[in-house]
Amino acid sequence: RSSDLSWKKNATKVDKSQYTNDGLTKHLGNYTMSSILRVQKTEAKDDFTYTCVVVHDSQKPVEASAQNIFASLKLRYPKIELLQSTNSDGTLTLTCHAYDYSPRSEE
């Protein structure tokens, strides 16, 4: 089987020196491969679109894209939910759940 995994930035193919593909592996009759694209924060702009392109045999390419890839690095404060429950022994349990936030960029 022939498979190829590559990247595009906007509509332009990314040079192979900018990403690393692992080998094609087979597990229980299915194939797996992955690729790591490294993007410097100074290179990315909010309007760039990065697209992973997979071509398997002579089939039509399959693509997945991401935009605004550094948005998650912006500090976002947590949402907090406080849950309480009463235990069978009469004690009260309070659980604080913090979610949907990002850490500081230096962490």
TIGUDO-233407 format. One record per residue: y, z, x of N, C-alpha, C in turn; residue in three letters; residue number from 0. Coordinates in nm, 4 decimals. Layout:
<pts>
<pt n_y="Y" n_z="Z" n_x="X" ca_y="Y" ca_z="Z" ca_x="X" c_y="Y" c_z="Z" c_x="X" lovex="ala" lumdo="NUM"/>
...
</pts>
This chain:
<pts>
<pt n_y="-0.1183" n_z="0.0000" n_x="0.0843" ca_y="0.0000" ca_z="0.0000" ca_x="0.0000" c_y="0.1242" c_z="0.0000" c_x="0.0885" lovex="arg" lumdo="0"/>
<pt n_y="0.2243" n_z="-0.0724" n_x="0.0450" ca_y="0.3486" ca_z="-0.0806" ca_x="0.1207" c_y="0.4591" c_z="-0.0109" c_x="0.0428" lovex="ser" lumdo="1"/>
<pt n_y="0.5243" n_z="0.0850" n_x="0.1075" ca_y="0.6361" ca_z="0.1563" ca_x="0.0456" c_y="0.7488" c_z="0.1668" c_x="0.1452" lovex="ser" lumdo="2"/>
<pt n_y="0.8716" n_z="0.1580" n_x="0.0937" ca_y="0.9888" ca_z="0.1712" ca_x="0.1790" c_y="1.0896" c_z="0.2596" c_x="0.1088" lovex="asp" lumdo="3"/>
<pt n_y="1.1480" n_z="0.3525" n_x="0.1832" ca_y="1.2489" ca_z="0.4422" ca_x="0.1292" c_y="1.3737" c_z="0.4250" c_x="0.2141" lovex="leu" lumdo="4"/>
<pt n_y="1.4861" n_z="0.3965" n_x="0.1497" ca_y="1.6120" ca_z="0.3767" ca_x="0.2212" c_y="1.7257" c_z="0.4387" c_x="0.1418" lovex="ser" lumdo="5"/>
<pt n_y="1.8455" n_z="0.4331" n_x="0.2001" ca_y="1.9639" ca_z="0.4926" ca_x="0.1382" c_y="2.0777" c_z="0.3920" c_x="0.1310" lovex="trp" lumdo="6"/>
<pt n_y="2.1641" n_z="0.4122" n_x="0.0307" ca_y="2.2889" ca_z="0.3366" ca_x="0.0195" c_y="2.4035" c_z="0.4349" c_x="0.0023" lovex="lys" lumdo="7"/>
<pt n_y="2.5174" n_z="0.4011" n_x="0.0626" ca_y="2.6413" ca_z="0.4757" ca_x="0.0372" c_y="2.7290" c_z="0.3782" c_x="-0.0376" lovex="lys" lumdo="8"/>
<pt n_y="2.7632" n_z="0.4127" n_x="-0.1594" ca_y="2.8227" ca_z="0.3185" ca_x="-0.2536" c_y="2.7236" c_z="0.2030" c_x="-0.2643" lovex="asn" lumdo="9"/>
<pt n_y="2.7586" n_z="0.0817" n_x="-0.2442" ca_y="2.6621" ca_z="-0.0282" ca_x="-0.2573" c_y="2.6118" c_z="-0.0778" c_x="-0.1219" lovex="ala" lumdo="10"/>
<pt n_y="2.6496" n_z="-0.0091" n_x="-0.0130" ca_y="2.6174" ca_z="-0.0557" ca_x="0.1218" c_y="2.4983" c_z="0.0202" c_x="0.1781" lovex="thr" lumdo="11"/>
<pt n_y="2.4027" n_z="-0.0528" n_x="0.2350" ca_y="2.2870" ca_z="0.0101" ca_x="0.2968" c_y="2.3277" c_z="0.0992" c_x="0.4134" lovex="lys" lumdo="12"/>
<pt n_y="2.2685" n_z="0.2175" n_x="0.4209" ca_y="2.2942" ca_z="0.3118" ca_x="0.5298" c_y="2.2028" c_z="0.2754" c_x="0.6465" lovex="val" lumdo="13"/>
<pt n_y="2.2567" n_z="0.2805" n_x="0.7687" ca_y="2.1781" ca_z="0.2507" ca_x="0.8878" c_y="2.0639" c_z="0.3510" c_x="0.9028" lovex="asp" lumdo="14"/>
<pt n_y="1.9479" n_z="0.3031" n_x="0.9436" ca_y="1.8292" ca_z="0.3883" ca_x="0.9562" c_y="1.8480" c_z="0.5048" c_x="1.0526" lovex="lys" lumdo="15"/>
<pt n_y="1.9428" n_z="0.4950" n_x="1.1430" ca_y="1.9671" ca_z="0.6044" ca_x="1.2375" c_y="2.0262" c_z="0.7275" c_x="1.1689" lovex="ser" lumdo="16"/>
<pt n_y="2.0749" n_z="0.7125" n_x="1.0451" ca_y="2.1375" ca_z="0.8241" ca_x="0.9740" c_y="2.0409" c_z="0.9013" c_x="0.8851" lovex="gln" lumdo="17"/>
<pt n_y="1.9179" n_z="0.8533" n_x="0.8715" ca_y="1.8222" ca_z="0.9266" ca_x="0.7890" c_y="1.6844" c_z="0.9259" c_x="0.8539" lovex="tyr" lumdo="18"/>
<pt n_y="1.6026" n_z="1.0210" n_x="0.8103" ca_y="1.4679" ca_z="1.0365" ca_x="0.8639" c_y="1.3687" c_z="1.0335" c_x="0.7494" lovex="thr" lumdo="19"/>
<pt n_y="1.2708" n_z="0.9453" n_x="0.7579" ca_y="1.1643" ca_z="0.9386" ca_x="0.6581" c_y="1.0384" c_z="1.0024" c_x="0.7148" lovex="asn" lumdo="20"/>
<pt n_y="0.9676" n_z="1.0766" n_x="0.6291" ca_y="0.8374" ca_z="1.1242" ca_x="0.6739" c_y="0.7351" c_z="1.0162" c_x="0.6397" lovex="asp" lumdo="21"/>
<pt n_y="0.6156" n_z="1.0332" n_x="0.6862" ca_y="0.5121" ca_z="0.9334" ca_x="0.6619" c_y="0.4622" c_z="0.9378" c_x="0.5180" lovex="gly" lumdo="22"/>
<pt n_y="0.4012" n_z="0.8308" n_x="0.4780" ca_y="0.3401" ca_z="0.8209" ca_x="0.3463" c_y="0.2112" c_z="0.9019" c_x="0.3488" lovex="leu" lumdo="23"/>
<pt n_y="0.1969" n_z="0.9955" n_x="0.2546" ca_y="0.0750" ca_z="1.0757" ca_x="0.2472" c_y="0.0102" c_z="1.0569" c_x="0.1111" lovex="thr" lumdo="24"/>
<pt n_y="-0.1195" n_z="1.0731" n_x="0.1084" ca_y="-0.1949" ca_z="1.0580" ca_x="-0.0156" c_y="-0.2596" c_z="1.1907" c_x="-0.0495" lovex="lys" lumdo="25"/>
<pt n_y="-0.2456" n_z="1.2337" n_x="-0.1750" ca_y="-0.3044" ca_z="1.3583" ca_x="-0.2216" c_y="-0.3570" c_z="1.3368" c_x="-0.3625" lovex="his" lumdo="26"/>
<pt n_y="-0.4851" n_z="1.3568" n_x="-0.3801" ca_y="-0.5503" ca_z="1.3413" ca_x="-0.5102" c_y="-0.5204" c_z="1.2058" c_x="-0.5747" lovex="leu" lumdo="27"/>
<pt n_y="-0.5180" n_z="1.1026" n_x="-0.4928" ca_y="-0.4988" ca_z="0.9668" ca_x="-0.5440" c_y="-0.3549" c_z="0.9243" c_x="-0.5622" lovex="gly" lumdo="28"/>
<pt n_y="-0.2598" n_z="1.0133" n_x="-0.5379" ca_y="-0.1178" ca_z="0.9801" ca_x="-0.5515" c_y="-0.0510" c_z="0.9832" c_x="-0.4149" lovex="asn" lumdo="29"/>
<pt n_y="0.0553" n_z="0.9074" n_x="-0.4005" ca_y="0.1255" ca_z="0.8977" ca_x="-0.2732" c_y="0.2565" c_z="0.9742" c_x="-0.2782" lovex="tyr" lumdo="30"/>
<pt n_y="0.2966" n_z="1.0263" n_x="-0.1630" ca_y="0.4203" ca_z="1.1021" ca_x="-0.1505" c_y="0.4899" c_z="1.0623" c_x="-0.0214" lovex="thr" lumdo="31"/>
<pt n_y="0.6217" n_z="1.0503" n_x="-0.0280" ca_y="0.7033" ca_z="1.0357" ca_x="0.0916" c_y="0.8406" c_z="1.0910" c_x="0.0613" lovex="met" lumdo="32"/>
<pt n_y="0.9114" n_z="1.1317" n_x="0.1645" ca_y="1.0458" ca_z="1.1842" ca_x="0.1434" c_y="1.1363" c_z="1.1395" c_x="0.2571" lovex="ser" lumdo="33"/>
<pt n_y="1.2650" n_z="1.1572" n_x="0.2358" ca_y="1.3646" ca_z="1.1148" ca_x="0.3330" c_y="1.4773" c_z="1.2163" c_x="0.3360" lovex="ser" lumdo="34"/>
<pt n_y="1.5331" n_z="1.2372" n_x="0.4533" ca_y="1.6472" ca_z="1.3279" ca_x="0.4684" c_y="1.7649" c_z="1.2478" c_x="0.5213" lovex="ile" lumdo="35"/>
<pt n_y="1.8727" n_z="1.2461" n_x="0.4440" ca_y="1.9981" ca_z="1.1810" ca_x="0.4838" c_y="2.0953" c_z="1.2914" c_x="0.5221" lovex="leu" lumdo="36"/>
<pt n_y="2.1506" n_z="1.2829" n_x="0.6400" ca_y="2.2479" ca_z="1.3822" ca_x="0.6852" c_y="2.3881" c_z="1.3232" c_x="0.6729" lovex="arg" lumdo="37"/>
<pt n_y="2.4729" n_z="1.3931" n_x="0.5990" ca_y="2.6095" ca_z="1.3474" ca_x="0.5744" c_y="2.7051" c_z="1.4538" c_x="0.6262" lovex="val" lumdo="38"/>
<pt n_y="2.7930" n_z="1.4152" n_x="0.7155" ca_y="2.8947" ca_z="1.5069" ca_x="0.7651" c_y="2.9975" c_z="1.5302" c_x="0.6540" lovex="gln" lumdo="39"/>
<pt n_y="3.0397" n_z="1.6523" n_x="0.6395" ca_y="3.1376" ca_z="1.6853" ca_x="0.5359" c_y="3.2652" c_z="1.6026" c_x="0.5536" lovex="lys" lumdo="40"/>
<pt n_y="3.3010" n_z="1.5731" n_x="0.6781" ca_y="3.4229" ca_z="1.4957" ca_x="0.7047" c_y="3.4081" c_z="1.3488" c_x="0.6643" lovex="thr" lumdo="41"/>
<pt n_y="3.2834" n_z="1.3002" n_x="0.6493" ca_y="3.2597" ca_z="1.1606" ca_x="0.6115" c_y="3.2602" c_z="1.1397" c_x="0.4609" lovex="glu" lumdo="42"/>
<pt n_y="3.2251" n_z="1.2417" n_x="0.3866" ca_y="3.2066" ca_z="1.2270" ca_x="0.2423" c_y="3.3384" c_z="1.2395" c_x="0.1679" lovex="ala" lumdo="43"/>
<pt n_y="3.3512" n_z="1.1574" n_x="0.0689" ca_y="3.4652" ca_z="1.1649" ca_x="-0.0216" c_y="3.4097" c_z="1.1848" c_x="-0.1616" lovex="lys" lumdo="44"/>
<pt n_y="3.4896" n_z="1.2437" n_x="-0.2494" ca_y="3.4421" ca_z="1.2739" ca_x="-0.3839" c_y="3.3967" c_z="1.1506" c_x="-0.4609" lovex="asp" lumdo="45"/>
<pt n_y="3.4537" n_z="1.0337" n_x="-0.4274" ca_y="3.4175" ca_z="0.9146" ca_x="-0.5031" c_y="3.3001" c_z="0.8372" c_x="-0.4420" lovex="asp" lumdo="46"/>
<pt n_y="3.2397" n_z="0.8876" n_x="-0.3332" ca_y="3.1231" ca_z="0.8212" ca_x="-0.2742" c_y="3.0001" c_z="0.8471" c_x="-0.3606" lovex="phe" lumdo="47"/>
<pt n_y="2.9145" n_z="0.7479" n_x="-0.3685" ca_y="2.7864" ca_z="0.7620" ca_x="-0.4359" c_y="2.6769" c_z="0.7378" c_x="-0.3333" lovex="thr" lumdo="48"/>
<pt n_y="2.5844" n_z="0.8322" n_x="-0.3207" ca_y="2.4701" ca_z="0.8191" ca_x="-0.2311" c_y="2.3469" c_z="0.7912" c_x="-0.3157" lovex="tyr" lumdo="49"/>
<pt n_y="2.2727" n_z="0.6871" n_x="-0.2790" ca_y="2.1589" ca_z="0.6440" ca_x="-0.3573" c_y="2.0347" c_z="0.6329" c_x="-0.2705" lovex="thr" lumdo="50"/>
<pt n_y="1.9272" n_z="0.6945" n_x="-0.3149" ca_y="1.7960" ca_z="0.6825" ca_x="-0.2526" c_y="1.7246" c_z="0.5666" c_x="-0.3218" lovex="cys" lumdo="51"/>
<pt n_y="1.6708" n_z="0.4738" n_x="-0.2425" ca_y="1.6054" ca_z="0.3544" ca_x="-0.2964" c_y="1.4603" c_z="0.3518" c_x="-0.2486" lovex="val" lumdo="52"/>
<pt n_y="1.3678" n_z="0.3427" n_x="-0.3432" ca_y="1.2255" ca_z="0.3345" ca_x="-0.3100" c_y="1.1710" c_z="0.2015" c_x="-0.3608" lovex="val" lumdo="53"/>
<pt n_y="1.1074" n_z="0.1283" n_x="-0.2687" ca_y="1.0413" ca_z="0.0028" ca_x="-0.3048" c_y="0.8931" c_z="0.0216" c_x="-0.2760" lovex="val" lumdo="54"/>
<pt n_y="0.8118" n_z="0.0001" n_x="-0.3784" ca_y="0.6670" ca_z="0.0150" ca_x="-0.3649" c_y="0.6007" c_z="-0.1186" c_x="-0.3939" lovex="his" lumdo="55"/>
<pt n_y="0.5265" n_z="-0.1691" n_x="-0.2947" ca_y="0.4641" ca_z="-0.3008" ca_x="-0.3032" c_y="0.5699" c_z="-0.4025" c_x="-0.3427" lovex="asp" lumdo="56"/>
<pt n_y="0.5417" n_z="-0.4847" n_x="-0.4398" ca_y="0.6386" ca_z="-0.5881" ca_x="-0.4797" c_y="0.7081" c_z="-0.5506" c_x="-0.6101" lovex="ser" lumdo="57"/>
<pt n_y="0.7038" n_z="-0.4215" n_x="-0.6463" ca_y="0.7659" ca_z="-0.3769" ca_x="-0.7704" c_y="0.9174" c_z="-0.3695" c_x="-0.7565" lovex="gln" lumdo="58"/>
<pt n_y="0.9830" n_z="-0.3636" n_x="-0.8710" ca_y="1.1285" ca_z="-0.3477" ca_x="-0.8751" c_y="1.1667" c_z="-0.2140" c_x="-0.8101" lovex="lys" lumdo="59"/>
<pt n_y="1.2737" n_z="-0.2096" n_x="-0.7285" ca_y="1.3163" ca_z="-0.0837" ca_x="-0.6649" c_y="1.3498" c_z="0.0249" c_x="-0.7676" lovex="pro" lumdo="60"/>
<pt n_y="1.3207" n_z="0.1484" n_x="-0.7308" ca_y="1.3548" ca_z="0.2650" ca_x="-0.8125" c_y="1.4639" c_z="0.3399" c_x="-0.7371" lovex="val" lumdo="61"/>
<pt n_y="1.5695" n_z="0.3813" n_x="-0.8080" ca_y="1.6835" ca_z="0.4448" ca_x="-0.7425" c_y="1.7208" c_z="0.5762" c_x="-0.8097" lovex="glu" lumdo="62"/>
<pt n_y="1.7726" n_z="0.6681" n_x="-0.7286" ca_y="1.8307" ca_z="0.7928" ca_x="-0.7791" c_y="1.9603" c_z="0.8159" c_x="-0.7013" lovex="ala" lumdo="63"/>
<pt n_y="2.0682" n_z="0.8517" n_x="-0.7723" ca_y="2.1998" ca_z="0.8631" ca_x="-0.7085" c_y="2.2619" c_z="1.0001" c_x="-0.7297" lovex="ser" lumdo="64"/>
<pt n_y="2.3521" n_z="1.0346" n_x="-0.6366" ca_y="2.4293" ca_z="1.1590" ca_x="-0.6465" c_y="2.5727" c_z="1.1293" c_x="-0.6057" lovex="ala" lumdo="65"/>
<pt n_y="2.6666" n_z="1.1901" n_x="-0.6767" ca_y="2.8090" ca_z="1.1768" ca_x="-0.6450" c_y="2.8652" c_z="1.3149" c_x="-0.6174" lovex="gln" lumdo="66"/>
<pt n_y="2.9811" n_z="1.3159" n_x="-0.5522" ca_y="3.0529" ca_z="1.4417" ca_x="-0.5296" c_y="2.9592" c_z="1.5468" c_x="-0.4696" lovex="asn" lumdo="67"/>
<pt n_y="2.8914" n_z="1.5081" n_x="-0.3622" ca_y="2.7825" ca_z="1.5902" ca_x="-0.3089" c_y="2.8263" c_z="1.7231" c_x="-0.2493" lovex="ile" lumdo="68"/>
<pt n_y="2.9525" n_z="1.7382" n_x="-0.2141" ca_y="2.9982" ca_z="1.8641" ca_x="-0.1570" c_y="3.0631" c_z="1.9546" c_x="-0.2622" lovex="phe" lumdo="69"/>
<pt n_y="3.0579" n_z="1.9167" n_x="-0.3872" ca_y="3.1185" ca_z="1.9988" ca_x="-0.4923" c_y="3.0545" c_z="2.1365" c_x="-0.4987" lovex="ala" lumdo="70"/>
<pt n_y="2.9242" n_z="2.1425" n_x="-0.4718" ca_y="2.8557" ca_z="2.2714" ca_x="-0.4790" c_y="2.8984" c_z="2.3661" c_x="-0.3670" lovex="ser" lumdo="71"/>
<pt n_y="2.9680" n_z="2.3133" n_x="-0.2668" ca_y="3.0152" ca_z="2.3991" ca_x="-0.1582" c_y="3.1464" c_z="2.4682" c_x="-0.1922" lovex="leu" lumdo="72"/>
<pt n_y="3.2079" n_z="2.4298" n_x="-0.3032" ca_y="3.3307" ca_z="2.4955" ca_x="-0.3455" c_y="3.2945" c_z="2.6299" c_x="-0.4075" lovex="lys" lumdo="73"/>
<pt n_y="3.3724" n_z="2.7301" n_x="-0.3743" ca_y="3.3454" ca_z="2.8643" ca_x="-0.4238" c_y="3.3533" c_z="2.8667" c_x="-0.5766" lovex="leu" lumdo="74"/>
<pt n_y="3.2459" n_z="2.9148" n_x="-0.6370" ca_y="3.2418" ca_z="2.9294" ca_x="-0.7821" c_y="3.1949" c_z="3.0717" c_x="-0.8097" lovex="arg" lumdo="75"/>
<pt n_y="3.2723" n_z="3.1454" n_x="-0.8890" ca_y="3.2413" ca_z="3.2843" ca_x="-0.9174" c_y="3.1239" c_z="3.2941" c_x="-1.0138" lovex="tyr" lumdo="76"/>
<pt n_y="3.0461" n_z="3.4014" n_x="-0.9999" ca_y="2.9267" ca_z="3.4139" ca_x="-1.0851" c_y="2.9599" c_z="3.4487" c_x="-1.2297" lovex="pro" lumdo="77"/>
<pt n_y="2.8724" n_z="3.4019" n_x="-1.3152" ca_y="2.8711" ca_z="3.4493" ca_x="-1.4532" c_y="2.7774" c_z="3.5691" c_x="-1.4514" lovex="lys" lumdo="78"/>
<pt n_y="2.8099" n_z="3.6688" n_x="-1.5306" ca_y="2.7301" ca_z="3.7917" ca_x="-1.5284" c_y="2.6857" c_z="3.8258" c_x="-1.6697" lovex="ile" lumdo="79"/>
<pt n_y="2.5603" n_z="3.8656" n_x="-1.6771" ca_y="2.5030" ca_z="3.9069" ca_x="-1.8041" c_y="2.4402" c_z="4.0442" c_x="-1.7833" lovex="glu" lumdo="80"/>
<pt n_y="2.4711" n_z="4.1378" n_x="-1.8697" ca_y="2.4152" ca_z="4.2721" ca_x="-1.8606" c_y="2.3155" c_z="4.2902" c_x="-1.9745" lovex="leu" lumdo="81"/>
<pt n_y="2.1924" n_z="4.3191" n_x="-1.9375" ca_y="2.0858" ca_z="4.3383" ca_x="-2.0359" c_y="2.0445" c_z="4.4848" c_x="-2.0356" lovex="leu" lumdo="82"/>
<pt n_y="2.0142" n_z="4.5354" n_x="-2.1529" ca_y="1.9678" ca_z="4.6729" ca_x="-2.1608" c_y="1.8461" c_z="4.6808" c_x="-2.2512" lovex="gln" lumdo="83"/>
<pt n_y="1.7579" n_z="4.7705" n_x="-2.2144" ca_y="1.6384" ca_z="4.7924" ca_x="-2.2958" c_y="1.6005" c_z="4.9393" c_x="-2.2882" lovex="ser" lumdo="84"/>
<pt n_y="1.5346" n_z="4.9860" n_x="-2.3930" ca_y="1.4881" ca_z="5.1243" ca_x="-2.3973" c_y="1.3393" c_z="5.1249" c_x="-2.3672" lovex="thr" lumdo="85"/>
<pt n_y="1.3006" n_z="5.2095" n_x="-2.2728" ca_y="1.1604" ca_z="5.2206" ca_x="-2.2340" c_y="1.0872" c_z="5.3184" c_x="-2.3251" lovex="asn" lumdo="86"/>
<pt n_y="0.9548" n_z="5.3117" n_x="-2.3220" ca_y="0.8728" ca_z="5.3984" ca_x="-2.4080" c_y="0.8913" c_z="5.5469" c_x="-2.3759" lovex="ser" lumdo="87"/>
<pt n_y="0.9354" n_z="5.5785" n_x="-2.2538" ca_y="0.9565" ca_z="5.7193" ca_x="-2.2175" c_y="1.0977" c_z="5.7674" c_x="-2.2528" lovex="asp" lumdo="88"/>
<pt n_y="1.1759" n_z="5.6824" n_x="-2.3221" ca_y="1.3094" ca_z="5.7217" ca_x="-2.3644" c_y="1.4195" c_z="5.6877" c_x="-2.2661" lovex="gly" lumdo="89"/>
<pt n_y="1.3853" n_z="5.6410" n_x="-2.1465" ca_y="1.4889" ca_z="5.6034" ca_x="-2.0499" c_y="1.5438" c_z="5.4660" c_x="-2.0834" lovex="thr" lumdo="90"/>
<pt n_y="1.6615" n_z="5.4411" n_x="-2.0334" ca_y="1.7281" ca_z="5.3136" ca_x="-2.0563" c_y="1.7266" c_z="5.2329" c_x="-1.9274" lovex="leu" lumdo="91"/>
<pt n_y="1.6968" n_z="5.1042" n_x="-1.9366" ca_y="1.6994" ca_z="5.0161" ca_x="-1.8211" c_y="1.8143" c_z="4.9180" c_x="-1.8380" lovex="thr" lumdo="92"/>
<pt n_y="1.8998" n_z="4.9116" n_x="-1.7368" ca_y="2.0088" ca_z="4.8145" ca_x="-1.7343" c_y="1.9785" c_z="4.7115" c_x="-1.6259" lovex="leu" lumdo="93"/>
<pt n_y="1.9897" n_z="4.5849" n_x="-1.6606" ca_y="1.9669" ca_z="4.4765" ca_x="-1.5652" c_y="2.0909" c_z="4.3892" c_x="-1.5615" lovex="thr" lumdo="94"/>
<pt n_y="2.1453" n_z="4.3717" n_x="-1.4419" ca_y="2.2616" ca_z="4.2854" ca_x="-1.4234" c_y="2.2114" c_z="4.1530" c_x="-1.3669" lovex="cys" lumdo="95"/>
<pt n_y="2.2398" n_z="4.0453" n_x="-1.4358" ca_y="2.1947" ca_z="3.9123" ca_x="-1.3963" c_y="2.3176" c_z="3.8284" c_x="-1.3617" lovex="his" lumdo="96"/>
<pt n_y="2.3333" n_z="3.7928" n_x="-1.2330" ca_y="2.4437" ca_z="3.7075" ca_x="-1.1874" c_y="2.3875" c_z="3.5671" c_x="-1.1663" lovex="ala" lumdo="97"/>
<pt n_y="2.4554" n_z="3.4644" n_x="-1.2186" ca_y="2.4014" ca_z="3.3285" ca_x="-1.2106" c_y="2.5125" c_z="3.2240" c_x="-1.2088" lovex="tyr" lumdo="98"/>
<pt n_y="2.4737" n_z="3.1008" n_x="-1.1806" ca_y="2.5626" ca_z="2.9839" ca_x="-1.1854" c_y="2.6843" c_z="2.9994" c_x="-1.0944" lovex="asp" lumdo="99"/>
<pt n_y="2.6600" n_z="3.0351" n_x="-0.9687" ca_y="2.7695" ca_z="3.0500" ca_x="-0.8729" c_y="2.7274" c_z="2.9932" c_x="-0.7383" lovex="tyr" lumdo="100"/>
<pt n_y="2.8239" n_z="2.9747" n_x="-0.6530" ca_y="2.7945" ca_z="2.9280" ca_x="-0.5174" c_y="2.8482" c_z="3.0299" c_x="-0.4189" lovex="ser" lumdo="101"/>
<pt n_y="2.7761" n_z="3.0446" n_x="-0.3073" ca_y="2.8242" ca_z="3.1387" ca_x="-0.2048" c_y="2.9411" c_z="3.0784" c_x="-0.1295" lovex="pro" lumdo="102"/>
<pt n_y="3.0015" n_z="3.1591" n_x="-0.0464" ca_y="3.1087" ca_z="3.1067" ca_x="0.0395" c_y="3.0497" c_z="2.9997" c_x="0.1300" lovex="arg" lumdo="103"/>
<pt n_y="3.1302" n_z="2.9016" n_x="0.1669" ca_y="3.0825" ca_z="2.7901" ca_x="0.2473" c_y="3.0325" c_z="2.8326" c_x="0.3857" lovex="ser" lumdo="104"/>
<pt n_y="3.0788" n_z="2.9439" n_x="0.4389" ca_y="3.0342" ca_z="2.9849" ca_x="0.5703" c_y="2.9006" c_z="3.0577" c_x="0.5675" lovex="glu" lumdo="105"/>
<pt n_y="2.8492" n_z="3.0900" n_x="0.4485" ca_y="2.7201" ca_z="3.1593" ca_x="0.4381" c_y="2.6062" c_z="3.0606" c_x="0.4468" lovex="glu" lumdo="106"/>
</pts>
